[in-house]
């Protein structure tokens, strides 16, 4: 897996995941919607940690800087 996420993308995903987790654990998000968003938050954290988003790969998207040789 090649890195395809930049640091700004990773930070935004971590912030969104933290907001979703906070809303879920304070009881604002409940039920099926809350669980689905909590799972999405987990995916955001996981993809941020490995710097790879599987949805970017088929479209050739990269948000990381390109190193020039």
N, C-alpha and C positions, 0 to 999 in steps of 0.2 A: 504494500500500500504506500503510494507516494503521498506526501503531504499536499493537500489542496485547500487548506484553510489558513487564512492570515490571522494575525493576532487580534485585529479589530473584530473579526467575525467570531473568534473564540470568546472574546470578552462579552460581546453582545449575547451570545448563546448562554453563557454562565449567568449573566444578569437576568435574562428571561427565565431561566430555570429556577433561580433563587426566588424570583417574584411568584412564580407558579407554586413552588413548594411552600412559601409563606402563606399564600392565599389558601392552599389546601389544608395546611396544618392549623390554621386559625379558624377553619370552618366556613370560610366564605365560599370556597368551591367545594361542592359536595356531590355525591352520587356518581353516576357514570361519567359525566363531564369532568368531574374532579379527578377521577382515576385515569381517564384517558390523557388529560393534561399532565398529570403527574408522571405517567409513562413517557410522554413526549419530553418532559423536563429531564428525565433520566437519559433519554437518547441524546439530548442536547449536551449534557455533561459528558457523556461517554465520547461523543464525536469531538468535543472540545479537547478532551484529554489526549486523544490520539491524533488530532489535527487532520482528520480525514472524514469527509462527508460522502457517503455512498451515493447520494442523490446528485452530487456535483459531477461524478465520474462519467456517466453516460452522455452528459451534455458538454463535457470538456471544460467545465467552469473551474477556475482557480481564483481564490481571493488572496493567496499568498504572493509575496514579491518574487519575481523571477530573477535568479542569479545570472549575471552576464559573464560569459567566459572571456 
